[in-house]
Amino acid sequence: MSEPNAEFVRFYCQCETKLKVPKAAAGKRVQCPKCGFKLVVPASSSTEPLRDASPQLEPPSTLEDGDGLLDDLMSLEQAAETTGQRSVVESQKPCPNCGVSLSPEAAMCLACGRDLSAQKEAKKSPKAAAVAGGLAKRGGRFALGCTLSGAGALIGAVVWTVVCFVTGYEFSLIAWGVGLLAGYGMALGYGKQNGKAGIVATLMAGGGVLAAKIMIFSFVLYAVFTGDTDNVDFQREFLKVSMVEEKLDEQGLYSDDERDSKWDVFYEEATVEVEELSDEEVRDKCAAMQAEEAESALADQRFRLADHRAELRADGMGMLPYSSKREELRDEEMEAVRQLSAEDLDGAIAELEHWEEKGRWSSPQYVTNFLVYERAREEMLAAYEDTGEDEEEFDEEKDAAEWKKHYDKAMSEVTELSLQDQLSKAKAMEEERQREHDRFLAELEERFATQDDEDSFDDEEGIVSLFFSSMFGPFDAICIMLAMYSAFKLGLGEAS
């Protein structure tokens, strides 16, 4: 009985892989399924790997696979490269993208451009990649917790301020709600027990309480200094402050030191007077004072508009700058302005502001009058300097003829210029006047800078002192501590 394995040839590839092929394939080339190396099937079985000798290759003329001369040369070259050593193919790795064999140290596939460095690092330390992913996830959750905690604290601060604005009372216990919102925000966003989360939630709660206190303090200052509130307590304070300011003005005390020295005395007197008034009387007095202030502001707008119109008319007529006739024109314009409705007055003021900012230089008449008056004034001043007379001693009747002469001369010189030249000269004179004004203000500021800095520091220090003394009482401290403790416990993850 013949041996069943006699029909097969067993041999080893250069990568030590045992191959088994039919004996009929002797002399033909086959490819190793492990390393891909092509080799010729020997005529008989072999128990030794083909390491120290080249594979048996039949002459090119006997090959039957039809690969041609190039395949034969490639086979010979591969066989020669593997002589005396193990094939490098065994240690190569395929590209995960295109399948091309690569060196184990390769960081990039030259065939397709695939970056292999990240995959290499992941294979080296798969646990490190998992840890990094976990840290990134936890970091995102912590950031979300911080965001929700801050948003909760801010919402609580806004609600607290609105309640104070509507009711006129602070309700310090709402501070606890600010702390609860800050803590729940951290617990909702982060959801883990962590001391760092508790500390952040506590800081968010403290920031929310401070923001609410600042907004409430600002509202109280606005109500006290304007009286624009329905709270009668704030209206009483408004009356007291207004009465003190009025008494200080009546006595001619305008400097800060003088007003500060008398403020406490006058405030006590005003307090006595105001406390004797009923709530209805306080409201009536506040309404009357606010109406008076509104009328005063309206009168200022009327005067501004009337003065502007009168000056344009007077300059167009060539009047002496300090002529009494200018006052007559101003009175006429004031009567006309008083006839305007509130809506028409607002529209006229808006047009005036636009004219002052941009429109005046588009008026040829204004540009001409501007240049003429500037030149005539310069000539007038030069004439008085030559005679030694003071400008403040101008006499309207005496100087009317002199002014007329300088005015006519300036008008003659200016009208000889083109409109473009007039505009350029007028703007240049305006810029020079503005520079002189800025230099004057800079000198004043430098002269009084030290005193102003001290006054500003005193004012800021006084406001800060007033803020803390009026907004943080004993009960406020208890509520704030409760708010911060609640925020810490909730942010820490101890929801109970």
Beta strands, then each sheet from edge to edge (+ up, - down):
strand 1: 8-12
strand 2: 18-22
strand 3: 29-31
strand 4: 38-40
strand 5: 93-94
strand 6: 101-102
sheet 1: 1+ 2-
sheet 2: 3+ 4-
sheet 3: 5+ 6-
end
